[in-house]
């Protein structure tokens, strides 16, 4: 099983954030950055960690963040089956 599948089974969903930030050399211009990662709603610890990193380490000050979150599968949609099909 892939790590992405394991995250989804633990309740993680795909979070996409549109981050607008001011360019350090030209503060009147806004630049867009798209961030996408598996995260848990409603606290979004992964996104908060990334935004904290941005504020501490990168030069472009944040203007705004818009995000969407979608659970791709849930535990009720997944079931483990054991079996084998032999063809030919």
C-alpha positions as CSV (number, residue, x, y, z in Angstrom):
1,X,0.0,0.0,0.0
2,X,1.4,3.4,-0.9
3,X,1.9,6.1,1.8
4,X,-0.7,8.3,0.0
5,X,-3.3,5.5,0.4
6,X,-2.4,5.1,4.1
7,X,-2.8,8.8,4.7
8,X,-6.2,8.8,3.0
9,X,-7.3,5.9,5.2
10,X,-6.2,7.8,8.2
11,X,-8.6,10.7,7.3
12,X,-6.3,12.9,5.3
13,X,-7.6,14.6,2.2
14,X,-6.1,16.6,-0.6
15,X,-5.7,20.3,0.2
16,X,-4.9,22.9,-2.4
17,X,-4.0,26.4,-1.4
18,X,-3.6,29.5,-3.6
19,X,-1.1,31.7,-1.9
20,X,-0.8,35.4,-3.0
21,X,2.4,37.1,-1.8
22,X,4.1,40.3,-2.5
23,X,7.3,40.2,-4.5
24,X,10.2,41.3,-2.3
25,X,11.8,43.7,-4.9
26,X,8.4,45.0,-6.1
27,X,5.9,45.1,-3.2
28,X,3.1,46.5,-5.3
29,X,3.0,43.3,-7.4
30,X,1.3,40.1,-6.2
31,X,2.6,36.7,-7.3
32,X,0.7,33.4,-7.0
33,X,2.0,30.2,-5.6
34,X,-0.1,26.9,-5.7
35,X,0.6,24.5,-2.8
36,X,-1.0,21.0,-2.7
37,X,-0.5,18.4,0.0
38,X,-2.4,15.7,2.0
39,X,-3.8,17.3,5.1
40,X,-6.5,16.9,7.8
41,X,-9.4,19.3,8.0
42,X,-10.4,21.5,9.9
43,X,-7.0,22.2,11.6
44,X,-4.8,21.8,8.5
45,X,-1.5,21.1,10.4
46,X,0.5,20.5,7.2
47,X,-0.6,23.8,5.6
48,X,-0.1,25.7,8.8
49,X,3.5,24.2,9.0
50,X,4.2,25.3,5.5
51,X,2.8,28.8,6.0
52,X,4.9,29.2,9.2
53,X,8.0,28.1,7.2
54,X,7.1,30.7,4.5
55,X,6.8,33.5,7.0
56,X,10.0,32.6,8.8
57,X,12.3,31.7,5.9
58,X,11.1,33.3,2.7
59,X,11.3,37.0,1.7
60,X,7.9,37.5,0.0
61,X,5.3,38.6,2.6
62,X,2.0,36.8,2.4
63,X,-1.0,38.7,1.2
64,X,-3.7,36.1,1.3
65,X,-4.4,32.3,1.2
66,X,-7.4,30.6,-0.3
67,X,-7.8,26.9,0.0
68,X,-10.0,23.9,-0.8
69,X,-10.0,20.5,0.8
70,X,-11.4,17.2,-0.5
71,X,-11.4,13.8,1.1
72,X,-10.7,11.5,-1.9
73,X,-11.8,8.3,0.0
74,X,-13.1,7.6,3.4
75,X,-12.9,4.4,5.5
76,X,-16.4,3.5,4.7
77,X,-15.5,3.4,0.9
78,X,-12.6,1.1,1.4
79,X,-12.7,-2.5,2.3
80,X,-10.0,-5.0,2.3
81,X,-10.7,-8.2,0.3
82,X,-8.7,-11.4,0.4
83,X,-8.9,-13.6,-2.6
84,X,-7.2,-14.7,-5.8
85,X,-8.3,-14.9,-9.4
86,X,-6.5,-17.4,-11.6
87,X,-6.8,-16.7,-15.3
88,X,-5.8,-19.3,-17.8
